[in-house]
Amino acid sequence: MQGESKNRVTSTITRTFTIDGYDPRLLFGQNDVYLRRIEKAFPPTIVARGNKIIVEGEPSAVDKVIRLFEDLTERLGNAEYITEQYLNYAIEMIQEEGNGPARVIAEDEAAGGQSKPYIRPKTIGQKKYLDAIQNNDIVFSIGPSGTGKTYLAVGVAVAALKEKRVSRIVLVRPAVEAGESLGFLPGDIRAKVDPYLRPVYDALHNMMSPDKIQKYIELGTIEILPLAFMRGRTLDRTFIILDEAQNTTPDQMKMFLTRLGQGSKAIITGDVTQIDLDIKKKSGLIIIQKILVGIDGIEFVYLSDKDVVRHPLVQQIIRAYERFDKDSRKE
């Protein structure tokens, strides 16, 4: 009997998925580019006929394809377009975990509402990040470029300011290249530090009008400054964001964290693979992960290449570098 089971030909099944209420082209992509991507990712045969999708193959593989189309239609039902980035993410989730991300992500999108479109998560990792911010006063977000670490933090801060849960926002970045030579740069203090803080400005401009940003800066409601200018301050009812934290020293990280006053939140973001410190200096972001273990109210969230929401090639570039680094360590 055991020999017969080994030689048994794997059975195939055929299932039909009907697209109700949506233009099939929204699922298939322009010139069926999404459909071809799905066919390449899964072994079953996929045939589209009008609003019906016929899937034939090994049962478990067919089930995954059907679950993918269910996830994509649920995404459309949440009034969200299917992008190439989302499709690739959903395919990976189905292949690895058996379920797509649409329902989990939609739970947080509904909580955001129309007034907060800039803090809607695009991946499950981003949702965990937003949940951590909601439930903790200090959150560390560590991951590669393009995962929305800074953008989401600024979005939550702007929402908190508009809802009067905080009285101001302080956005901080270490100006590694400037160091003690900051005073030798031409112009006033803003001209000196602007180049180091430009990414923070970019995130703000996606959420508020330039006039409102300028007004808030003039009133001190929004402060954008280099890390060195945080020394000696205590910030109450403030949403504080430290960006590019991998470029802080352990002493700078301690100094920043001890600025937190009553009713404040702090978000610290960074990518430990892109440290610009002198090779002799240790990164405060790496050290702090060993120091603050198990403290209530503090959470570390780790994002990965799966959470990249920039151009799809960015995800592939990050993975290529990871493979290269891994191979280099073997040599």
C-alpha positions as CSV (number, residue, x, y, z in Angstrom):
1,M,0.0,0.0,0.0
2,Q,2.8,2.4,0.8
3,G,4.4,1.8,-2.6
4,E,1.0,2.6,-4.3
5,S,0.7,5.9,-2.5
6,K,4.2,6.9,-3.6
7,N,3.5,6.2,-7.2
8,R,0.1,7.8,-7.2
9,V,-0.3,10.6,-9.8
10,T,-1.1,13.9,-8.0
11,S,-4.7,14.8,-8.7
12,T,-5.7,18.1,-10.2
13,I,-8.8,20.2,-9.6
14,T,-10.5,23.1,-11.4
15,R,-12.1,26.0,-9.6
16,T,-13.9,29.1,-10.9
17,F,-13.7,32.5,-9.3
18,T,-16.3,35.0,-10.3
19,I,-15.5,38.8,-10.2
20,D,-18.7,40.5,-9.0
21,G,-19.1,44.3,-9.0
22,Y,-15.7,45.2,-10.4
23,D,-14.2,45.7,-13.8
24,P,-11.9,42.6,-14.3
25,R,-9.2,44.9,-15.7
26,L,-8.7,46.3,-12.2
27,L,-7.5,42.8,-11.1
28,F,-5.7,41.9,-14.3
29,G,-3.8,45.2,-14.8
30,Q,-3.2,47.1,-18.0
31,N,-2.7,44.6,-20.9
32,D,-3.2,41.8,-18.3
33,V,0.2,42.5,-16.7
34,Y,-1.0,41.6,-13.2
35,L,-2.5,38.3,-14.5
36,R,0.8,37.4,-16.1
37,R,2.6,38.1,-12.8
38,I,0.2,35.9,-11.0
39,E,0.6,33.1,-13.5
40,K,4.4,33.3,-13.2
41,A,4.2,33.2,-9.4
42,F,1.9,30.1,-9.1
43,P,2.0,26.7,-10.8
44,P,-1.7,26.3,-11.6
45,T,-3.1,27.2,-15.1
46,I,-5.1,30.4,-15.0
47,V,-7.6,31.3,-17.7
48,A,-9.7,34.5,-17.7
49,R,-13.0,34.5,-19.5
50,G,-15.0,37.7,-19.0
51,N,-15.7,38.1,-15.3
52,K,-14.7,34.5,-14.5
53,I,-11.3,33.2,-13.6
54,I,-10.7,29.4,-14.1
55,V,-7.9,27.9,-12.1
56,E,-6.7,24.3,-12.7
57,G,-3.9,22.5,-10.9
58,E,-2.8,20.8,-7.7
59,P,-5.5,21.4,-4.9
60,S,-3.4,23.4,-2.4
61,A,-1.9,25.6,-5.2
62,V,-5.3,26.2,-6.7
63,D,-6.6,27.2,-3.2
64,K,-3.7,29.7,-2.9
65,V,-4.6,31.3,-6.2
66,I,-8.3,31.6,-5.3
67,R,-7.3,33.1,-1.9
68,L,-5.2,35.7,-3.8
69,F,-8.1,36.7,-6.0
70,E,-10.3,36.9,-2.9
71,D,-7.7,39.2,-1.3
72,L,-7.5,41.4,-4.4
73,T,-11.2,41.9,-4.6
74,E,-11.4,42.6,-0.9
75,R,-8.7,45.3,-1.5
76,L,-10.9,46.8,-4.2
77,G,-13.9,46.6,-1.9
78,N,-11.9,48.8,0.6
79,A,-11.8,51.5,-2.2
80,E,-8.1,50.9,-2.7
81,Y,-6.4,50.4,-6.1
82,I,-4.3,47.3,-6.7
83,T,-0.7,48.5,-7.4
84,E,2.2,46.4,-8.5
85,Q,3.7,46.8,-5.1
86,Y,0.6,45.6,-3.4
87,L,0.2,42.7,-5.8
88,N,3.8,41.5,-5.1
89,Y,3.2,41.8,-1.4
90,A,0.0,39.9,-1.5
91,I,1.6,37.1,-3.6
92,E,4.4,36.7,-1.0
93,M,1.9,36.7,1.9
94,I,-0.2,34.0,0.2
95,Q,2.8,31.9,-0.7
96,E,4.3,32.1,2.8
97,E,1.3,32.3,5.2
98,G,-1.7,31.3,3.1
99,N,-3.6,34.5,3.6
100,G,-3.4,38.0,2.0
101,P,-3.0,41.3,3.8
102,A,-6.1,43.2,2.7
103,R,-8.3,42.5,5.7
104,V,-5.6,43.2,8.3
105,I,-4.6,46.4,6.6
106,A,-8.2,47.5,6.1
107,E,-8.8,47.4,9.9
108,D,-6.3,50.2,10.5
109,E,-7.3,52.1,7.4
110,A,-10.9,52.3,8.7
111,A,-9.6,53.6,12.0
112,G,-7.6,56.3,10.2
113,G,-10.7,57.7,8.4
114,Q,-10.7,60.2,5.5
115,S,-9.1,62.9,7.7
116,K,-5.9,60.8,8.0
117,P,-5.1,59.4,4.6
118,Y,-1.4,59.8,5.2
119,I,-1.2,57.4,8.1
120,R,-2.9,54.4,6.4
121,P,-0.6,51.3,6.4
122,K,0.3,49.6,3.2
123,T,1.7,46.5,4.7
124,I,1.2,44.4,7.8
125,G,4.5,45.5,9.1
126,Q,3.4,49.1,8.9
127,K,0.2,48.3,10.7
128,K,2.2,46.8,13.6
129,Y,4.3,50.0,13.6
130,L,1.2,52.2,13.9
131,D,-0.3,49.9,16.6
132,A,2.9,50.2,18.5
133,I,2.8,54.0,18.3
134,Q,-0.8,54.0,19.6
135,N,0.0,51.7,22.5
136,N,3.4,53.0,23.6
137,D,5.1,56.4,24.5
138,I,8.4,55.4,23.0
139,V,8.7,53.4,19.8
140,F,11.8,52.4,17.8
141,S,11.2,51.6,14.1
142,I,14.2,49.9,12.5
143,G,14.3,48.8,8.9
144,P,15.5,49.5,5.4
145,S,14.9,52.6,3.3
146,G,11.4,52.9,1.7
147,T,9.5,51.2,4.5
148,G,7.7,54.4,5.6
149,K,9.4,54.7,9.0
150,T,9.7,58.5,8.9
151,Y,6.6,59.2,6.7
152,L,4.2,57.3,9.0
153,A,5.8,58.8,12.2
154,V,5.3,62.4,10.8
155,G,1.8,61.5,9.7
156,V,0.8,60.3,13.2
157,A,2.4,63.4,14.7
158,V,0.5,65.7,12.4
159,A,-2.8,63.9,13.2
160,A,-2.0,64.2,17.0
161,L,-1.4,68.0,16.6
162,K,-4.6,68.6,14.6
163,E,-6.6,66.6,17.3
164,K,-4.8,68.7,20.0
165,R,-3.5,65.6,21.7
166,V,-0.1,67.3,21.7
167,S,0.8,71.0,21.6
168,R,3.8,70.8,19.2
169,I,5.9,68.6,17.0
170,V,9.7,68.4,17.3
171,L,11.5,66.7,14.4
172,V,15.1,65.9,15.0
173,R,18.0,64.5,12.9
174,P,21.7,64.0,13.7
175,A,23.8,66.2,11.4
176,V,26.7,63.7,11.3
177,E,28.7,65.4,8.6
178,A,28.4,68.8,10.4
179,G,29.6,67.8,13.9
180,E,31.7,70.5,15.5
181,S,32.1,72.3,12.1
182,L,28.5,73.4,12.0
183,G,29.5,76.9,12.8
184,F,31.8,77.2,9.9
185,L,29.0,76.6,7.3
186,P,27.7,79.8,5.6
187,G,24.3,81.4,6.5
188,D,22.1,81.5,9.6
189,I,21.3,78.4,11.7
190,R,18.4,77.3,9.4
191,A,20.6,77.5,6.3
192,K,23.2,75.5,8.1
193,V,21.0,72.6,9.1
194,D,18.4,72.5,6.3
195,P,20.4,70.1,4.1
196,Y,20.3,67.5,6.9
197,L,16.6,67.9,7.6
198,R,15.3,68.0,4.0
199,P,13.7,64.5,4.2
200,V,11.7,65.6,7.2
201,Y,10.5,68.7,5.3
202,D,9.5,66.5,2.4
203,A,7.3,64.3,4.6
204,L,5.6,67.4,6.1
205,H,4.9,68.9,2.7
206,N,2.9,65.7,1.8
207,M,0.6,66.4,4.7
208,M,0.3,70.1,5.1
209,S,0.3,73.2,2.9
210,P,3.5,75.2,2.8
211,D,1.8,78.2,4.3
212,K,0.6,76.2,7.3
213,I,4.0,74.6,7.8
214,Q,5.7,78.0,7.7
215,K,3.1,79.4,10.2
216,Y,3.6,76.5,12.6
217,I,7.4,76.9,12.4
218,E,7.2,80.6,13.1
219,L,5.0,80.0,16.1
220,G,7.2,77.2,17.4
221,T,4.4,74.7,17.0
222,I,6.7,72.7,14.7
223,E,10.4,72.6,15.3
224,I,12.9,71.0,12.9
225,L,16.4,70.9,14.3
226,P,19.6,69.0,14.6
227,L,20.0,66.6,17.5
228,A,22.8,68.7,19.1
229,F,20.2,71.4,19.8
230,M,18.1,69.1,22.0
231,R,20.5,69.1,24.9
232,G,19.2,70.6,28.2
233,R,15.5,70.7,27.1
234,T,12.4,69.0,28.6
235,L,9.5,68.6,26.2
236,D,6.0,68.3,27.6
237,R,2.9,67.4,25.4
238,T,5.2,67.1,22.4
239,F,5.4,64.5,19.6
240,I,9.2,64.0,19.1
241,I,10.6,62.2,16.1
242,L,14.3,61.3,15.9
243,D,15.1,60.3,12.3
244,E,18.2,58.6,11.0
245,A,18.9,57.4,14.6
246,Q,21.5,54.9,13.4
247,N,23.8,58.0,13.2
248,T,23.6,58.8,16.9
249,T,26.2,57.8,19.4
250,P,25.1,56.0,22.6
251,D,25.5,59.3,24.6
252,Q,23.4,61.2,22.1
253,M,20.7,58.5,22.2
254,K,20.6,58.7,26.0
255,M,20.4,62.5,25.8
256,F,17.5,62.4,23.4
257,L,15.5,59.8,25.3
258,T,15.8,61.8,28.5
259,R,14.2,64.9,26.9
260,L,10.8,63.3,27.1
261,G,8.3,65.2,29.3
262,Q,4.8,64.7,30.6
263,G,2.2,63.8,27.9
264,S,4.8,63.3,25.2
265,K,5.6,60.6,22.7
266,A,8.9,59.8,21.0
267,I,9.4,57.9,17.8
268,I,13.0,56.8,16.8
269,T,13.6,55.6,13.3
270,G,16.7,54.3,11.6
271,D,18.4,51.8,9.3
272,V,21.3,50.0,11.0
273,T,22.7,49.0,7.6
274,Q,23.4,52.6,6.7
275,I,25.5,54.0,9.5
276,D,27.5,57.1,8.6
277,L,29.4,57.4,11.9
278,D,33.2,57.2,12.1
279,I,34.1,53.6,12.1
280,K,35.5,54.0,15.7
281,K,32.1,55.1,17.1
282,K,29.3,52.8,18.0
283,S,25.7,53.4,16.9
284,G,23.4,54.4,19.7
285,L,20.5,52.7,17.8
286,I,22.3,49.3,17.9
287,I,23.3,49.6,21.6
288,I,19.9,50.8,22.8
289,Q,18.2,47.5,21.6
290,K,20.2,45.7,24.3
291,I,19.6,48.3,27.0
292,L,15.8,48.9,26.9
293,V,14.7,45.3,26.8
294,G,11.4,44.5,28.5
295,I,10.4,48.0,29.6
296,D,6.6,48.6,29.5
297,G,5.7,51.6,27.3
298,I,8.7,51.0,25.0
299,E,8.4,48.9,21.8
300,F,10.8,48.0,19.0
301,V,9.3,47.4,15.6
302,Y,11.4,45.8,12.9
303,L,10.4,46.4,9.3
304,S,11.9,44.4,6.4
305,D,12.2,44.6,2.6
306,K,8.6,43.2,2.4
307,D,7.4,46.6,3.8
308,V,9.1,48.7,1.1
309,V,6.5,50.9,-0.5
310,R,8.7,52.7,-3.0
311,H,9.4,51.6,-6.6
312,P,9.2,47.8,-6.8
313,L,12.9,47.8,-7.8
314,V,13.9,49.2,-4.4
315,Q,12.8,46.0,-2.8
316,Q,14.9,44.0,-5.2
317,I,17.9,46.3,-4.6
318,I,17.7,45.8,-0.9
319,R,17.5,42.1,-1.2
320,A,20.4,42.1,-3.6
321,Y,22.6,43.9,-1.1
322,E,21.5,41.5,1.7
323,R,22.6,38.6,-0.5
324,F,25.9,40.3,-1.3
325,D,26.6,41.0,2.3
326,K,25.7,37.5,3.3
327,D,28.0,36.0,0.6
328,S,30.8,38.4,1.6
329,R,30.7,37.2,5.2
330,K,31.1,33.6,4.0
331,E,34.3,34.3,2.1
